[in-house]
Amino acid sequence: MLGRISEIARAANVPLAGERCRPNLFIFVTAQPTQLLQAMDKQKRGVTFGDASPTVVDEFINTPRPVRVWYDTSIRTPEGTPPKQGLPNAAQVLGGGLQGVKVYNDNDRTSHMLLSKTWSFSYVYVVVDQARLQAVARGQLADYVALVGLAQIKPEAHLDDQSFLKSLYTTEQISKAQRTHIANSIVRDVVQR
Protein backbone atom coordinates (compact mmCIF):
# COMPACT_ATOMS: atom_id res chain seq x y z
CA MET A 1 0.00 0.00 0.00
CA LEU A 2 2.83 2.41 0.86
CA GLY A 3 4.43 1.84 -2.54
CA ARG A 4 1.18 2.55 -4.39
CA ILE A 5 0.44 5.68 -2.35
CA SER A 6 3.99 6.94 -2.96
CA GLU A 7 3.62 6.22 -6.69
CA ILE A 8 0.37 8.20 -6.82
CA ALA A 9 1.93 11.05 -4.85
CA ARG A 10 4.94 11.26 -7.21
CA ALA A 11 2.66 11.20 -10.27
CA ALA A 12 0.66 14.08 -8.79
CA ASN A 13 3.80 16.09 -7.89
CA VAL A 14 3.04 15.83 -4.16
CA PRO A 15 6.18 16.90 -2.28
CA LEU A 16 7.57 13.84 -0.47
CA ALA A 17 10.28 13.78 2.16
CA GLY A 18 13.04 11.19 2.27
CA GLU A 19 12.91 7.85 4.06
CA ARG A 20 14.03 9.37 7.36
CA CYS A 21 11.23 11.93 7.54
CA ARG A 22 8.76 12.66 10.29
CA PRO A 23 5.54 11.04 9.01
CA ASN A 24 2.34 13.03 8.81
CA LEU A 25 0.09 10.51 7.05
CA PHE A 26 -0.99 7.64 9.30
CA ILE A 27 -3.07 4.72 7.98
CA PHE A 28 -4.81 2.34 10.37
CA VAL A 29 -6.62 -0.75 9.06
CA THR A 30 -8.59 -2.33 11.89
CA ALA A 31 -11.60 -4.55 12.53
CA GLN A 32 -12.57 -2.19 15.39
CA PRO A 33 -12.26 1.40 14.12
CA THR A 34 -14.60 2.94 16.69
CA GLN A 35 -12.71 1.35 19.58
CA LEU A 36 -9.38 2.47 18.10
CA LEU A 37 -10.61 6.06 17.79
CA GLN A 38 -12.06 6.02 21.30
CA ALA A 39 -8.70 4.84 22.67
CA MET A 40 -6.86 7.55 20.68
CA ASP A 41 -9.30 10.11 22.08
CA LYS A 42 -8.91 8.90 25.66
CA GLN A 43 -5.12 8.50 25.67
CA LYS A 44 -3.91 11.26 23.33
CA ARG A 45 -6.82 13.60 22.62
CA GLY A 46 -4.64 16.69 22.16
CA VAL A 47 -2.24 14.89 19.82
CA THR A 48 -4.93 13.11 17.83
CA PHE A 49 -7.68 15.70 17.58
CA GLY A 50 -5.88 18.96 18.42
CA ASP A 51 -8.20 21.64 19.74
CA ALA A 52 -11.36 20.27 18.08
CA SER A 53 -14.48 20.49 20.21
CA PRO A 54 -15.68 17.33 21.99
CA THR A 55 -18.88 17.41 19.94
CA VAL A 56 -16.97 17.33 16.64
CA VAL A 57 -14.66 14.55 17.87
CA ASP A 58 -17.57 12.46 19.19
CA GLU A 59 -19.46 12.82 15.90
CA PHE A 60 -16.35 11.73 13.97
CA ILE A 61 -15.81 8.70 16.21
CA ASN A 62 -19.47 7.63 16.26
CA THR A 63 -20.24 8.02 12.53
CA PRO A 64 -19.54 4.64 10.92
CA ARG A 65 -17.87 4.79 7.53
CA PRO A 66 -15.66 2.37 5.62
CA VAL A 67 -12.90 4.99 5.77
CA ARG A 68 -12.71 7.86 8.26
CA VAL A 69 -10.18 10.65 7.80
CA TRP A 70 -9.11 13.23 10.39
CA TYR A 71 -7.18 16.24 9.08
CA ASP A 72 -5.13 18.53 11.29
CA THR A 73 -4.20 21.63 9.34
CA SER A 74 -2.15 24.76 9.95
CA ILE A 75 -1.73 28.11 8.24
CA ARG A 76 1.62 28.84 6.60
CA THR A 77 3.13 31.52 4.43
CA PRO A 78 4.22 30.55 0.89
CA GLU A 79 7.71 30.11 2.37
CA GLY A 80 6.38 27.51 4.83
CA THR A 81 6.61 29.55 8.02
CA PRO A 82 3.81 30.52 10.44
CA PRO A 83 2.30 33.90 9.47
CA LYS A 84 3.42 36.96 11.41
CA GLN A 85 0.86 39.33 12.90
CA GLY A 86 3.00 42.46 13.34
CA LEU A 87 1.94 46.05 12.74
CA PRO A 88 0.78 46.94 9.24
CA ASN A 89 3.81 47.13 6.97
CA ALA A 90 3.14 50.75 5.97
CA ALA A 91 3.33 51.86 9.64
CA GLN A 92 6.73 50.22 10.02
CA VAL A 93 8.15 51.61 6.80
CA LEU A 94 7.05 55.10 7.79
CA GLY A 95 8.64 54.77 11.23
CA GLY A 96 5.54 53.74 13.15
CA GLY A 97 7.31 53.76 16.51
CA LEU A 98 8.67 50.23 16.55
CA GLN A 99 11.87 49.61 18.37
CA GLY A 100 14.12 46.70 17.51
CA VAL A 101 13.60 44.24 14.67
CA LYS A 102 10.67 45.00 12.40
CA VAL A 103 8.00 42.28 12.16
CA TYR A 104 6.07 42.66 8.94
CA ASN A 105 2.45 41.59 8.84
CA ASP A 106 1.93 38.75 6.36
CA ASN A 107 -1.70 39.84 5.82
CA ASP A 108 -0.39 42.89 3.95
CA ARG A 109 1.08 40.63 1.25
CA THR A 110 -2.36 39.45 0.06
CA SER A 111 -3.39 40.88 -3.29
CA HIS A 112 -6.28 40.47 -5.69
CA MET A 113 -4.33 37.63 -7.34
CA LEU A 114 -2.29 35.97 -4.58
CA LEU A 115 -2.83 34.86 -1.00
CA SER A 116 -0.32 35.61 1.74
CA LYS A 117 -0.97 32.35 3.54
CA THR A 118 -2.18 28.86 2.73
CA TRP A 119 -3.39 25.81 4.62
CA SER A 120 -1.19 22.73 4.94
CA PHE A 121 -1.53 19.38 6.65
CA SER A 122 0.12 18.98 10.02
CA TYR A 123 -0.98 15.35 9.98
CA VAL A 124 -3.71 13.12 8.59
CA TYR A 125 -5.17 9.98 10.20
CA VAL A 126 -6.90 7.51 7.88
CA VAL A 127 -8.85 4.81 9.75
CA VAL A 128 -10.09 1.94 7.57
CA ASP A 129 -12.80 -0.46 8.74
CA GLN A 130 -11.36 -3.84 7.79
CA ALA A 131 -14.77 -5.52 8.09
CA ARG A 132 -16.08 -3.41 5.19
CA LEU A 133 -13.30 -4.34 2.74
CA GLN A 134 -14.59 -7.68 1.41
CA ALA A 135 -15.18 -6.52 -2.18
CA VAL A 136 -12.33 -3.98 -2.28
CA ALA A 137 -9.00 -4.85 -3.91
CA ARG A 138 -5.82 -3.69 -2.21
CA GLY A 139 -5.02 -1.38 -5.15
CA GLN A 140 -8.45 0.23 -4.96
CA LEU A 141 -8.00 0.84 -1.24
CA ALA A 142 -4.54 2.33 -1.79
CA ASP A 143 -5.90 4.62 -4.52
CA TYR A 144 -8.70 5.84 -2.27
CA VAL A 145 -6.41 6.30 0.75
CA ALA A 146 -4.01 8.30 -1.44
CA LEU A 147 -6.84 10.55 -2.59
CA VAL A 148 -8.28 11.26 0.86
CA GLY A 149 -4.88 11.33 2.55
CA LEU A 150 -3.29 13.83 0.17
CA ALA A 151 -6.27 16.15 -0.32
CA GLN A 152 -8.90 17.22 2.19
CA ILE A 153 -11.95 15.58 0.68
CA LYS A 154 -15.46 15.69 2.10
CA PRO A 155 -16.62 12.18 3.09
CA GLU A 156 -19.59 12.27 0.72
CA ALA A 157 -17.54 13.36 -2.32
CA HIS A 158 -17.46 10.93 -5.26
CA LEU A 159 -14.02 11.35 -6.77
CA ASP A 160 -12.38 8.46 -8.54
CA ASP A 161 -9.80 10.23 -10.67
CA GLN A 162 -6.13 10.92 -10.03
CA SER A 163 -6.46 13.97 -12.25
CA PHE A 164 -7.79 15.85 -9.23
CA LEU A 165 -4.66 15.17 -7.14
CA LYS A 166 -2.35 16.03 -10.01
CA SER A 167 -4.24 19.28 -10.64
CA LEU A 168 -4.31 20.15 -6.93
CA TYR A 169 -0.56 19.76 -6.48
CA THR A 170 0.54 21.37 -9.77
CA THR A 171 -1.48 24.56 -9.45
CA GLU A 172 -0.18 27.54 -7.51
CA GLN A 173 -1.58 27.22 -3.99
CA ILE A 174 -1.39 30.95 -3.29
CA SER A 175 -3.41 31.80 -6.41
CA LYS A 176 -6.94 32.97 -5.69
CA ALA A 177 -7.91 31.32 -8.98
CA GLN A 178 -6.65 27.88 -7.88
CA ARG A 179 -10.10 26.25 -8.05
CA THR A 180 -10.58 27.43 -11.62
CA HIS A 181 -7.10 26.21 -12.58
CA ILE A 182 -7.81 22.81 -10.98
CA ALA A 183 -11.10 22.44 -12.87
CA ASN A 184 -9.50 23.41 -16.18
CA SER A 185 -6.57 21.06 -15.59
CA ILE A 186 -8.87 18.12 -14.80
CA VAL A 187 -10.88 18.75 -17.97
CA ARG A 188 -7.67 18.90 -20.07
CA ASP A 189 -6.37 15.71 -18.49
CA VAL A 190 -9.63 13.80 -19.04
CA VAL A 191 -9.95 15.01 -22.64
CA GLN A 192 -6.37 13.90 -23.44
CA ARG A 193 -7.10 10.30 -22.32
VENMOMO-V939963 format. One line per field, one symbol per residue. burial: b if it has 9 or more other ideal C-beta (glycine too) atoms within 8 Angstrom, else e. A space follows every 10 residues. Layout:
burial->???
This chain:
burial->beebbbebbb ebebeeeeee eeeebbbbeb eebbebbbeb beeebeebbe eeeeeebeeb beeeeebbbb ebbebbbbee eebeeebebe bbeeebebee eebbbbebee eeebbbbbeb bebbbbbbbe eebeebeeee bbbbbbbbbb eebeeeeeee ebbbbbbbbe beeebeebee bbbebbeebb eee
